[in-house]
Amino acid sequence: MQLIILGAPGAGKGTLAKNIQQYKKLTHISTGDLFRKHIKQQTDLGKLAVRYIDQGLLVPDEITDDLIEHELEIIRSDFVLDGFPRNISQAEELDRIMKKFDIKLTACVHLDIDPDIVIERLVNRRSCLDCGAPYNLIMAPPKVEDVCDKCGGKLVKRADDNEDTINHRFETYRQETEPLVNYYQDKGLLIEVNCDRGILTELDNLWQDLLVRE
C-alpha cells in the first residue's frame, strides 16, 4: 500500500501517518522529519532548508523533489508520504518518480479542518528535543510539564508555531496545496476526512476505505 496524506499544517497528518504505519507496517516518509534531521546534523541541505523554515516559508521544490526521489528509490513500496507533494508541480514530479520505479499509488487521504482549530492546535504543540515524540498542551499533554513521557527529554515549541507564522503557512497551503484535492480526485484516488474533532475519531471509517482500495 502506497499512500499520500494531504492537509493543512496541524490537521493531523503526522498523527495519521504514525497510526497507519503501526496498523499496516508502512514506512513513514515525512519531509518535515527528513529536513529536521538534516538541520540537526547541520548538513549543507539542513543549513539551506532552515533559512526557509524559520521564516515559515516552504523549501524550494527542487530540493524536496531530490530528497523524495532518493527515499523512494530505496523503499519502493509500502510507504505513507506525509508533507509531499505540496503543489501540482511536485505531484507531477511524484508521478514521474513513481513511474520510474514502477510504483502504484493506492490513495491520497485529504484531511479537511477549520483554520481556527488549526491555530489552537499548533500554538499548543510541543515535541521532545531528544526522541521527537509529539505532544499538545490541550489535547495530549505530558504527565510532567515540559518533560517527555517516553524518554524524559525536554519538550520544546517549534520556532514557527506562532500565530502569525501559522496564518502565513495556512494561506500558502490554500494557494499551493489545495489544488491537489482536485488533482487526485480526478484520478479517482482521493479519500476525504473531516478532522475538526481530531483524526483519531475518524480512523475506523478510514480503515474501511483503505481496505477496499488495497
N, CA, C and O of each residue as an XYZ file, in Angstrom:
856
protein
N       0.843     -1.196      0.000
C       0.000      0.000      0.000
C       0.881      1.251      0.000
O       1.788      1.392      0.820
N       0.592      2.147     -0.936
C       1.331      3.399     -1.053
C       0.354      4.573     -0.918
O      -0.580      4.698     -1.710
N       0.571      5.430      0.084
C      -0.388      6.484      0.396
C       0.257      7.862      0.422
O       1.449      8.009      0.694
N      -0.566      8.869      0.131
C      -0.227     10.271      0.352
C      -1.200     10.810      1.392
O      -2.398     10.535      1.320
N      -0.699     11.573      2.355
C      -1.566     12.279      3.290
C      -1.457     13.760      3.000
O      -0.372     14.340      3.044
N      -2.597     14.365      2.705
C      -2.658     15.768      2.303
C      -3.507     16.546      3.302
O      -4.609     16.120      3.646
N      -2.995     17.691      3.771
C      -3.779     18.501      4.696
C      -3.004     19.710      5.169
O      -1.783     19.776      5.028
N      -3.733     20.677      5.737
C      -3.115     21.900      6.231
C      -2.201     21.606      7.416
O      -2.339     20.562      8.053
N      -1.263     22.516      7.725
C      -0.446     22.358      8.938
C      -1.348     22.211     10.157
O      -2.255     23.018     10.362
N      -1.100     21.182     10.966
C      -1.891     20.978     12.176
C      -3.149     20.154     11.988
O      -3.897     19.949     12.945
N      -3.405     19.670     10.764
C      -4.620     18.890     10.519
C      -4.539     17.495     11.130
O      -5.564     16.867     11.396
N      -3.325     17.016     11.351
C      -3.153     15.687     11.930
C      -2.451     14.710     11.010
O      -2.575     13.497     11.180
N      -1.702     15.232     10.022
C      -1.022     14.362      9.056
C      -0.034     13.425      9.752
O      -0.012     12.225      9.477
N       0.772     13.971     10.644
C       1.764     13.149     11.330
C       1.127     12.089     12.205
O       1.588     10.948     12.240
N       0.065     12.459     12.916
C      -0.648     11.509     13.774
C      -1.237     10.372     12.949
O      -1.108      9.203     13.313
N      -1.882     10.716     11.841
C      -2.474      9.698     10.975
C      -1.392      8.798     10.386
O      -1.542      7.576     10.358
N      -0.302      9.402      9.915
C       0.775      8.622      9.307
C       1.337      7.598     10.280
O       1.604      6.458      9.901
N       1.517      8.000     11.529
C       2.069      7.075     12.531
C       1.084      5.953     12.847
O       1.502      4.817     13.073
N      -0.222      6.251     12.867
C      -1.221      5.207     13.100
C      -1.286      4.230     11.933
O      -1.377      3.019     12.138
N      -1.239      4.752     10.712
C      -1.219      3.884      9.538
C       0.052      3.043      9.520
O       0.024      1.862      9.173
N       1.153      3.658      9.894
C       2.432      2.960      9.944
C       2.358      1.754     10.885
O       2.849      0.675     10.553
N       1.753      1.934     12.039
C       1.632      0.843     13.004
C       0.632     -0.214     12.537
O       0.852     -1.413     12.712
N      -0.478      0.248     11.937
C      -1.542     -0.655     11.526
C      -1.145     -1.499     10.321
O      -1.420     -2.698     10.281
N      -0.505     -0.880      9.350
C      -0.174     -1.557      8.096
C       1.322     -1.815      7.922
O       1.741     -2.357      6.900
N       2.128     -1.428      8.913
C       3.591     -1.621      8.843
C       4.196     -0.914      7.627
O       5.059     -1.455      6.936
N       3.717      0.307      7.390
C       4.251      1.101      6.285
C       5.403      1.978      6.766
O       5.486      2.331      7.943
N       6.287      2.321      5.838
C       7.359      3.268      6.142
C       6.807      4.682      6.086
O       6.219      5.079      5.080
N       6.990      5.447      7.161
C       6.507      6.828      7.228
C       7.581      7.755      6.659
O       8.654      7.901      7.243
N       7.289      8.376      5.522
C       8.223      9.322      4.899
C       7.691     10.728      5.127
O       6.758     11.163      4.451
N       8.282     11.432      6.075
C       7.865     12.792      6.407
C       8.933     13.766      5.932
O      10.079     13.705      6.376
N       8.554     14.667      5.024
C       9.531     15.649      4.564
C       9.977     16.533      5.724
O      11.140     16.930      5.792
N       9.052     16.844      6.638
C       9.416     17.653      7.795
C      10.470     16.968      8.650
O      11.443     17.597      9.064
N      10.278     15.664      8.919
C      11.244     14.914      9.727
C      12.589     14.817      9.015
O      13.642     14.930      9.643
N      12.545     14.604      7.696
C      13.791     14.496      6.937
C      14.585     15.798      6.995
O      15.801     15.787      7.186
N      13.881     16.921      6.827
C      14.566     18.200      6.878
C      15.082     18.502      8.289
O      16.186     19.023      8.452
N      14.270     18.167      9.320
C      14.720     18.409     10.694
C      15.963     17.582     11.029
O      16.839     18.037     11.764
N      16.033     16.367     10.484
C      17.216     15.536     10.691
C      18.451     16.202     10.086
O      19.514     16.248     10.706
N      18.295     16.712      8.877
C      19.419     17.383      8.217
C      19.803     18.673      8.947
O      20.983     19.011      9.041
N      18.798     19.390      9.462
C      19.077     20.618     10.210
C      19.831     20.305     11.498
O      20.795     20.987     11.844
N      19.382     19.262     12.208
C      20.045     18.874     13.459
C      21.478     18.440     13.210
O      22.368     18.720     14.014
N      21.702     17.748     12.085
C      23.047     17.277     11.737
C      23.882     18.356     11.059
O      25.064     18.155     10.776
N      23.254     19.506     10.800
C      23.922     20.661     10.173
C      24.571     20.304      8.839
O      25.688     20.726      8.544
N      23.856     19.523      8.044
C      24.327     19.231      6.701
C      24.110     20.467      5.824
O      23.422     21.407      6.223
N      24.696     20.457      4.641
C      24.507     21.574      3.715
C      23.028     21.755      3.387
O      22.534     22.879      3.301
N      22.323     20.625      3.204
C      20.892     20.691      2.924
C      20.140     21.292      4.102
O      19.233     22.104      3.919
N      20.522     20.891      5.315
C      19.870     21.413      6.510
C      20.080     22.906      6.673
O      19.146     23.629      7.020
N      21.295     23.376      6.426
C      21.589     24.803      6.552
C      20.802     25.618      5.532
O      20.382     26.742      5.810
N      20.606     25.035      4.342
C      19.835     25.721      3.309
C      18.356     25.738      3.669
O      17.692     26.766      3.538
N      17.842     24.595      4.122
C      16.415     24.469      4.423
C      15.989     25.354      5.587
O      14.889     25.906      5.567
N      16.839     25.499      6.601
C      16.448     26.239      7.804
C      16.208     27.723      7.504
O      15.455     28.384      8.218
N      16.830     28.233      6.477
C      16.613     29.634      6.098
C      15.144     29.872      5.714
O      14.578     30.927      5.999
N      14.550     28.880      5.070
C      13.151     28.992      4.657
C      12.210     28.655      5.806
O      11.238     29.371      6.048
N      12.498     27.563      6.514
C      11.606     27.069      7.567
C      11.454     28.081      8.692
O      10.348     28.272      9.198
N      12.534     28.729      9.092
C      12.472     29.699     10.188
C      11.603     30.908      9.858
O      11.125     31.603     10.754
N      11.403     31.149      8.567
C      10.549     32.260      8.142
C       9.124     31.803      7.839
O       8.289     32.592      7.396
N       8.855     30.504      8.085
C       7.541     29.970      7.772
C       7.324     29.766      6.285
O       6.187     29.642      5.830
N       8.421     29.731      5.520
C       8.345     29.546      4.077
C       8.557     28.082      3.720
O       9.093     27.310      4.515
N       8.132     27.707      2.520
C       8.323     26.344      2.046
C       9.686     26.201      1.381
O      10.157     27.110      0.697
N      10.307     25.056      1.590
C      11.588     24.755      0.951
C      11.356     24.610     -0.551
O      10.366     23.992     -0.942
N      12.230     25.157     -1.419
C      12.035     25.079     -2.870
C      11.826     23.650     -3.372
O      12.394     22.696     -2.840
N      11.004     23.530     -4.400
C      10.613     22.221     -4.917
C      11.794     21.323     -5.283
O      11.803     20.141     -4.939
N      12.783     21.873     -5.974
C      13.849     21.019     -6.486
C      14.617     20.317     -5.363
O      15.096     19.197     -5.545
N      14.734     20.971     -4.208
C      15.426     20.361     -3.069
C      14.588     19.209     -2.516
O      15.105     18.122     -2.256
N      13.298     19.458     -2.340
C      12.408     18.434     -1.793
C      12.236     17.276     -2.765
O      12.201     16.120     -2.345
N      12.129     17.567     -4.056
C      11.962     16.514     -5.067
C      13.128     15.525     -5.020
O      12.916     14.312     -5.048
N      14.339     16.033     -4.949
C      15.519     15.171     -4.914
C      15.534     14.311     -3.653
O      15.907     13.138     -3.689
N      15.122     14.912     -2.540
C      15.085     14.184     -1.270
C      14.099     13.013     -1.350
O      14.414     11.903     -0.920
N      12.915     13.261     -1.898
C      11.890     12.222     -2.011
C      12.307     11.140     -3.000
O      12.103      9.955     -2.737
N      12.883     11.526     -4.123
C      13.303     10.521     -5.111
C      14.329      9.571     -4.506
O      14.276      8.365     -4.746
N      15.251     10.101     -3.735
C      16.270      9.273     -3.077
C      15.606      8.285     -2.122
O      15.986      7.115     -2.085
N      14.615      8.742     -1.348
C      13.932      7.865     -0.384
C      13.150      6.770     -1.101
O      13.211      5.606     -0.707
N      12.413      7.136     -2.157
C      11.579      6.150     -2.844
C      12.407      5.137     -3.630
O      11.986      3.996     -3.820
N      13.575      5.555     -4.080
C      14.455      4.608     -4.766
C      14.875      3.479     -3.826
O      15.073      2.342     -4.254
N      15.008      3.808     -2.543
C      15.401      2.812     -1.541
C      14.198      1.981     -1.097
O      14.305      0.761     -0.971
N      13.046      2.634     -0.857
C      11.901      1.978     -0.212
C      11.021      1.224     -1.213
O      10.665      0.069     -0.981
N      10.675      1.872     -2.315
C       9.923      1.283     -3.433
C       8.448      0.977     -3.146
O       7.611      1.243     -4.009
N       8.088      0.429     -1.974
C       6.693      0.058     -1.726
C       6.359      0.136     -0.240
O       7.244      0.239      0.608
N       5.041      0.083      0.058
C       4.554      0.084      1.446
C       5.055      1.299      2.231
O       5.808      1.172      3.196
N       4.612      2.481      1.785
C       5.017      3.713      2.453
C       3.843      4.682      2.522
O       2.865      4.550      1.786
N       3.959      5.657      3.418
C       2.983      6.738      3.505
C       3.750      8.055      3.441
O       4.625      8.314      4.267
N       3.417      8.877      2.462
C       4.070     10.175      2.259
C       3.333     11.255      3.037
O       2.126     11.433      2.877
N       4.060     11.968      3.874
C       3.495     12.998      4.749
C       4.214     14.318      4.468
O       5.384     14.480      4.815
N       3.505     15.262      3.834
C       4.111     16.551      3.523
C       4.593     16.684      2.096
O       5.194     17.697      1.739
N       4.344     15.687      1.279
C       4.731     15.705     -0.138
C       3.736     14.854     -0.913
O       3.408     13.750     -0.478
N       3.242     15.345     -2.062
C       3.523     16.634     -2.687
C       2.742     17.759     -2.015
O       1.766     17.515     -1.306
N       3.189     19.000     -2.249
C       2.505     20.155     -1.663
C       1.969     21.100     -2.738
O       1.341     22.109     -2.417
N       2.213     20.781     -4.013
C       1.659     21.573     -5.108
C       1.592     20.702     -6.366
O       2.085     19.575     -6.378
N       0.978     21.240     -7.421
C       0.787     20.465     -8.642
C       2.123     20.070     -9.262
O       2.270     18.953     -9.756
N       3.088     20.970     -9.240
C       4.399     20.666     -9.811
C       5.033     19.455     -9.126
O       5.579     18.576     -9.793
N       4.959     19.412     -7.802
C       5.512     18.275     -7.072
C       4.707     17.006     -7.337
O       5.278     15.917     -7.404
N       3.390     17.132     -7.489
C       2.562     15.964     -7.790
C       2.951     15.363     -9.140
O       3.028     14.144     -9.289
N       3.190     16.223    -10.104
C       3.613     15.742    -11.419
C       4.995     15.113    -11.349
O       5.270     14.124    -12.029
N       5.874     15.696    -10.515
C       7.205     15.119    -10.328
C       7.093     13.767     -9.626
O       7.815     12.829     -9.962
N       6.188     13.669     -8.655
C       5.980     12.383     -7.973
C       5.462     11.332     -8.948
O       5.876     10.174     -8.881
N       4.567     11.713     -9.848
C       4.095     10.787    -10.882
C       5.268     10.240    -11.686
O       5.335      9.046    -11.978
N       6.197     11.137    -12.042
C       7.362     10.720    -12.828
C       8.243      9.754    -12.034
O       8.696      8.734    -12.554
N       8.475     10.098    -10.764
C       9.325      9.254     -9.907
C       8.702      7.872     -9.728
O       9.393      6.857     -9.824
N       7.391      7.834     -9.466
C       6.718      6.557     -9.230
C       6.680      5.706    -10.505
O       6.790      4.482    -10.444
N       6.525      6.356    -11.644
C       6.569      5.626    -12.912
C       7.966      5.065    -13.147
O       8.122      3.941    -13.625
N       8.972      5.852    -12.811
C      10.367      5.424    -12.979
C      10.661      4.174    -12.163
O      11.363      3.275    -12.627
N      10.122      4.116    -10.940
C      10.391      2.990    -10.049
C       9.270      1.947    -10.051
O       9.265      1.029     -9.232
N       8.303      2.103    -10.999
C       7.188      1.163    -11.133
C       6.404      1.036     -9.822
O       6.140     -0.068     -9.346
N       6.037      2.188     -9.250
C       5.278      2.242     -8.003
C       3.863      2.720     -8.317
O       3.681      3.665     -9.084
N       2.858      2.067     -7.724
C       1.457      2.446     -7.930
C       0.901      3.073     -6.659
O       1.015      2.496     -5.578
N       0.294      4.261     -6.789
C      -0.306      4.948     -5.648
C      -1.660      4.325     -5.317
O      -2.495      4.139     -6.202
N      -1.877      4.000     -4.027
C      -3.143      3.403     -3.585
C      -4.212      4.459     -3.378
O      -5.337      4.309     -3.856
N      -3.863      5.547     -2.654
C      -4.847      6.594     -2.364
C      -4.156      7.848     -1.855
O      -3.023      7.811     -1.377
N      -4.883      8.974     -1.975
C      -4.477     10.234     -1.356
C      -5.541     10.584     -0.318
O      -6.704     10.792     -0.662
N      -5.142     10.649      0.949
C      -6.066     10.943      2.041
C      -5.996     12.433      2.348
O      -4.950     12.938      2.754
N      -7.118     13.141      2.152
C      -7.162     14.582      2.394
C      -7.813     14.866      3.739
O      -8.963     14.491      3.967
N      -7.076     15.533      4.638
C      -7.577     15.892      5.954
C      -8.091     17.325      5.920
O      -7.311     18.273      5.824
N      -9.404     17.475      5.999
C     -10.043     18.792      5.951
C     -10.253     19.294      7.382
O     -10.668     18.524      8.248
N      -9.967     20.594      7.643
C     -10.058     21.115      9.006
C     -10.319     22.621      8.998
O      -9.894     23.327      8.083
N     -11.023     23.109     10.029
C     -11.302     24.530     10.200
C     -10.018     25.271     10.575
O      -9.300     24.811     11.464
N      -9.697     26.408      9.929
C      -8.453     27.147     10.226
C      -8.312     27.559     11.688
O      -7.205     27.530     12.225
N      -9.418     27.945     12.352
C      -9.337     28.352     13.761
C      -8.888     27.198     14.652
O      -8.166     27.406     15.627
N      -9.314     25.987     14.316
C      -8.898     24.811     15.080
C      -7.414     24.551     14.867
O      -6.710     24.162     15.799
N      -6.937     24.763     13.648
C      -5.518     24.588     13.341
C      -4.654     25.491     14.223
O      -3.674     25.040     14.816
N      -5.026     26.760     14.303
C      -4.242     27.720     15.080
C      -4.170     27.294     16.544
O      -3.099     27.313     17.151
N      -5.317     26.908     17.109
C      -5.340     26.482     18.511
C      -4.436     25.275     18.743
O      -3.733     25.202     19.751
N      -4.457     24.338     17.813
C      -3.634     23.138     17.963
C      -2.134     23.458     17.881
O      -1.342     22.983     18.695
N      -1.767     24.256     16.903
C      -0.345     24.475     16.653
C       0.327     25.339     17.712
O       1.480     25.086     18.063
N      -0.360     26.347     18.227
C       0.279     27.192     19.241
C       0.490     26.417     20.539
O       1.282     26.828     21.387
N      -0.224     25.286     20.698
C      -0.081     24.460     21.894
C       0.717     23.180     21.619
O       0.776     22.292     22.470
N       1.322     23.086     20.446
C       2.082     21.901     20.081
C       3.481     21.932     20.688
O       4.122     22.982     20.731
N       3.949     20.781     21.155
C       5.301     20.622     21.679
C       5.866     19.302     21.168
O       5.112     18.403     20.796
N       7.190     19.184     21.147
C       7.824     17.921     20.774
C       9.088     17.730     21.591
O       9.690     18.694     22.063
N       9.484     16.471     21.753
C      10.661     16.150     22.552
C      11.927     16.471     21.772
O      12.068     16.085     20.611
N      12.826     17.166     22.405
C      14.076     17.557     21.762
C      14.945     16.345     21.455
O      15.747     16.376     20.523
N      14.788     15.265     22.244
C      15.639     14.080     22.079
C      15.041     13.027     21.150
O      15.694     12.601     20.198
N      13.795     12.600     21.419
C      13.213     11.496     20.635
C      12.180     11.954     19.615
O      11.756     11.157     18.778
N      11.762     13.224     19.662
C      10.813     13.758     18.685
C       9.356     13.449     18.959
O       8.498     13.777     18.139
N       9.044     12.818     20.106
C       7.658     12.474     20.431
C       6.782     13.731     20.468
O       7.179     14.736     21.057
N       5.585     13.688     19.841
C       4.719     14.866     19.782
C       3.769     14.965     20.978
O       3.326     13.950     21.515
N       3.462     16.204     21.388
C       2.505     16.461     22.460
C       1.673     17.682     22.085
O       2.032     18.455     21.196
N       0.547     17.833     22.789
C      -0.256     19.039     22.676
C      -0.746     19.404     24.069
O      -1.329     18.572     24.763
N      -0.512     20.642     24.477
C      -0.816     21.046     25.850
C      -2.298     20.943     26.179
O      -2.662     20.869     27.352
N      -3.167     20.938     25.155
C      -4.606     20.823     25.381
C      -5.102     19.398     25.128
O      -5.802     18.824     25.962
N      -4.739     18.833     23.979
C      -5.288     17.541     23.569
C      -4.505     16.343     24.101
O      -5.093     15.309     24.420
N      -3.193     16.477     24.196
C      -2.355     15.346     24.634
C      -1.152     15.871     25.413
O      -0.022     15.805     24.927
N      -1.388     16.394     26.620
C      -0.292     16.977     27.405
C       0.607     15.898     28.017
O       0.176     14.760     28.197
N       1.860     16.258     28.336
C       2.739     15.305     29.028
C       2.302     15.146     30.482
O       1.598     16.003     31.016
N       2.717     14.052     31.125
C       2.370     13.825     32.531
C       3.050     14.856     33.428
O       2.477     15.308     34.420
N       4.275     15.217     33.067
C       5.035     16.229     33.804
C       5.320     17.385     32.847
O       5.775     17.166     31.724
N       5.056     18.600     33.284
C       5.219     19.770     32.426
C       6.620     19.847     31.826
O       7.625     19.770     32.533
N       6.659     20.002     30.488
C       7.901     20.184     29.734
C       8.826     18.975     29.755
O      10.001     19.104     29.412
N       8.329     17.798     30.151
C       9.155     16.588     30.194
C       8.492     15.486     29.362
O       7.300     15.223     29.518
N       9.259     14.845     28.485
C       8.751     13.782     27.632
C       8.400     12.539     28.449
O       9.209     12.082     29.257
N       7.210     11.994     28.248
C       6.789     10.775     28.936
C       7.648      9.579     28.549
O       7.864      8.679     29.361
N       8.140      9.566     27.311
C       8.824      8.387     26.789
C      10.292      8.305     27.193
O      10.779      7.243     27.582
N      11.000      9.443     27.098
C      12.444      9.376     27.340
C      12.947     10.357     28.391
O      14.124     10.332     28.751
N      12.058     11.227     28.889
C      12.475     12.201     29.894
C      13.157     13.424     29.320
O      13.685     14.256     30.058
N      13.144     13.532     27.983
C      13.772     14.681     27.339
C      12.958     15.956     27.519
O      11.822     15.930     27.992
N      13.567     17.068     27.131
C      12.917     18.374     27.267
C      11.952     18.608     26.111
O      12.286     18.351     24.954
N      10.745     19.100     26.429
C       9.770     19.436     25.399
C       9.962     20.875     24.949
O      10.143     21.775     25.769
N       9.922     21.084     23.640
C      10.160     22.416     23.091
C       9.062     22.773     22.103
O       8.385     21.902     21.556
N       8.903     24.063     21.888
C       7.961     24.581     20.903
C       8.722     24.963     19.651
O       9.746     25.642     19.731
N       8.237     24.536     18.493
C       8.895     24.894     17.249
C       8.862     26.404     17.047
O       7.884     27.067     17.392
N       9.944     26.937     16.485
C      10.059     28.384     16.297
C       8.939     28.936     15.416
O       8.537     30.090     15.565
N       8.433     28.100     14.492
C       7.408     28.585     13.562
C       5.983     28.319     14.050
O       5.027     28.556     13.311
N       5.826     27.827     15.294
C       4.487     27.600     15.848
C       3.988     28.825     16.608
O       3.707     28.757     17.805
N       3.882     29.933     15.905
C       3.263     31.137     16.463
C       2.164     31.574     15.504
O       2.158     31.181     14.337
N       1.229     32.393     16.001
C       0.012     32.659     15.235
C       0.283     33.333     13.893
O      -0.346     32.983     12.894
N       1.206     34.293     13.850
C       1.480     34.988     12.590
C       2.044     34.026     11.542
O       1.610     34.020     10.390
N       3.015     33.216     11.960
C       3.629     32.275     11.029
C       2.633     31.209     10.597
O       2.625     30.802      9.435
N       1.794     30.754     11.523
C       0.783     29.741     11.204
C      -0.200     30.277     10.164
O      -0.541     29.573      9.214
N      -0.656     31.515     10.340
C      -1.576     32.123      9.365
C      -0.940     32.196      7.986
O      -1.593     31.951      6.971
N       0.358     32.540      7.965
C       1.082     32.617      6.690
C       1.179     31.232      6.046
O       0.966     31.083      4.843
N       1.500     30.229      6.854
C       1.619     28.864      6.339
C       0.280     28.359      5.814
O       0.220     27.683      4.787
N      -0.807     28.698      6.537
C      -2.120     28.237      6.113
C      -2.524     28.884      4.790
O      -3.100     28.225      3.924
N      -2.222     30.169      4.635
C      -2.548     30.858      3.389
C      -1.727     30.276      2.236
O      -2.239     30.096      1.131
N      -0.452     29.985      2.501
C       0.393     29.349      1.485
C      -0.172     27.994      1.098
O      -0.201     27.631     -0.078
N      -0.622     27.247      2.104
C      -1.233     25.935      1.846
C      -2.460     26.082      0.935
O      -2.619     25.332     -0.028
N      -3.319     27.048      1.248
C      -4.539     27.230      0.463
C      -4.210     27.540     -0.996
O      -4.881     27.048     -1.904
N      -3.196     28.341     -1.216
C      -2.854     28.755     -2.572
C      -2.182     27.633     -3.364
O      -2.480     27.434     -4.541
N      -1.271     26.900     -2.711
C      -0.434     25.946     -3.431
C      -0.904     24.500     -3.326
O      -0.785     23.743     -4.289
N      -1.434     24.107     -2.176
C      -1.695     22.691     -1.931
C      -3.136     22.280     -2.173
O      -3.384     21.160     -2.620
N      -4.097     23.158     -1.890
C      -5.496     22.773     -2.063
C      -5.835     22.322     -3.491
O      -6.696     21.457     -3.652
N      -5.189     22.878     -4.543
C      -5.478     22.363     -5.887
C      -5.194     20.869     -6.052
O      -5.708     20.241     -6.977
N      -4.382     20.298     -5.164
C      -4.088     18.868     -5.237
C      -5.324     18.014     -4.941
O      -5.408     16.863     -5.371
N      -6.279     18.585     -4.206
C      -7.513     17.851     -3.919
C      -8.189     17.478     -5.239
O      -8.565     16.324     -5.441
N      -8.343     18.449     -6.130
C      -8.949     18.180     -7.437
C      -8.064     17.274     -8.287
O      -8.561     16.428     -9.031
N      -6.750     17.456     -8.171
C      -5.795     16.663     -8.960
C      -5.981     15.167     -8.679
O      -6.057     14.358     -9.604
N      -6.053     14.813     -7.389
C      -6.176     13.394     -7.046
C      -7.628     12.904     -7.118
O      -7.875     11.712     -7.299
N      -8.577     13.821     -6.978
C      -9.972     13.445     -7.163
C     -10.222     13.038     -8.614
O     -10.921     12.060     -8.882
N      -9.643     13.800     -9.547
C      -9.783     13.487    -10.969
C      -9.168     12.129    -11.315
O      -9.590     11.482    -12.273
N      -8.179     11.703    -10.542
C      -7.542     10.402    -10.759
C      -8.291      9.266    -10.043
O      -7.931      8.097    -10.181
N      -9.338      9.622     -9.276
C     -10.094      8.620     -8.546
C      -9.362      8.076     -7.334
O      -9.638      6.962     -6.889
N      -8.422      8.857     -6.792
C      -7.572      8.382     -5.695
C      -7.842      9.085     -4.372
O      -7.203      8.767     -3.369
N      -8.785     10.043     -4.350
C      -8.961     10.885     -3.168
C      -9.913     10.258     -2.143
O     -10.973      9.737     -2.492
N      -9.501     10.322     -0.856
C     -10.362      9.979      0.269
C     -10.444     11.211      1.167
O      -9.415     11.682      1.653
N     -11.650     11.745      1.398
C     -11.856     12.946      2.210
C     -12.133     12.559      3.666
O     -12.934     11.662      3.932
N     -11.460     13.245      4.616
C     -11.667     13.003      6.044
C     -11.785     14.346      6.756
O     -10.880     15.175      6.662
N     -12.897     14.571      7.473
C     -13.045     15.794      8.267
C     -12.370     15.603      9.622
O     -12.672     14.659     10.351
N     -11.445     16.518      9.951
C     -10.629     16.355     11.158
C     -10.905     17.399     12.236
O     -10.082     17.594     13.131
N     -12.043     18.067     12.164
C     -12.349     19.084     13.173
C     -12.376     18.490     14.578
O     -11.984     19.156     15.537
N     -12.830     17.253     14.710
C     -12.878     16.598     16.026
C     -11.613     15.805     16.332
O     -11.504     15.185     17.390
N     -10.661     15.824     15.409
C      -9.427     15.066     15.579
C      -9.423     13.845     14.687
O     -10.447     13.180     14.531
N      -8.280     13.547     14.103
C      -8.181     12.450     13.136
C      -8.449     11.094     13.770
O      -8.938     10.192     13.090
N      -8.144     10.922     15.054
C      -8.310      9.618     15.692
C      -9.776      9.191     15.760
O     -10.069      7.997     15.836
N     -10.699     10.155     15.733
C     -12.131      9.814     15.780
C     -12.623      9.259     14.444
O     -13.709      8.684     14.371
N     -11.824      9.429     13.385
C     -12.252      9.022     12.043
C     -11.534      7.781     11.543
O     -11.731      7.380     10.396
N     -10.707      7.164     12.373
C      -9.844      6.080     11.895
C     -10.611      4.863     11.397
O     -10.261      4.299     10.361
N     -11.651      4.451     12.116
C     -12.370      3.231     11.724
C     -12.928      3.335     10.306
O     -12.784      2.409      9.508
N     -13.568      4.472      9.995
C     -14.116      4.657      8.651
C     -13.012      4.703      7.599
O     -13.165      4.179      6.496
N     -11.903      5.336      7.958
C     -10.792      5.436      7.013
C     -10.201      4.062      6.721
O      -9.883      3.758      5.571
N     -10.050      3.228      7.749
C      -9.513      1.873      7.517
C     -10.348      1.130      6.491
O      -9.816      0.462      5.605
N     -11.686      1.255      6.623
C     -12.570      0.551      5.697
C     -12.358      1.018      4.268
O     -12.319      0.205      3.345
N     -12.218      2.343      4.081
C     -11.976      2.877      2.726
C     -10.659      2.370      2.163
O     -10.573      2.034      0.982
N      -9.637      2.313      3.002
C      -8.320      1.880      2.536
C      -8.306      0.391      2.187
O      -7.671     -0.018      1.215
N      -9.012     -0.419      2.988
C      -9.048     -1.863      2.717
C      -9.708     -2.171      1.382
O      -9.316     -3.106      0.683
N     -10.730     -1.364      1.030
C     -11.404     -1.567     -0.256
C     -10.453     -1.284     -1.419
O     -10.514     -1.946     -2.455
N      -9.583     -0.305     -1.242
C      -8.682      0.112     -2.323
C      -7.404     -0.709     -2.388
O      -6.701     -0.679     -3.398
N      -7.098     -1.436     -1.328
C      -5.812     -2.167     -1.273
C      -5.747     -3.256     -2.342
O      -4.745     -3.965     -2.442
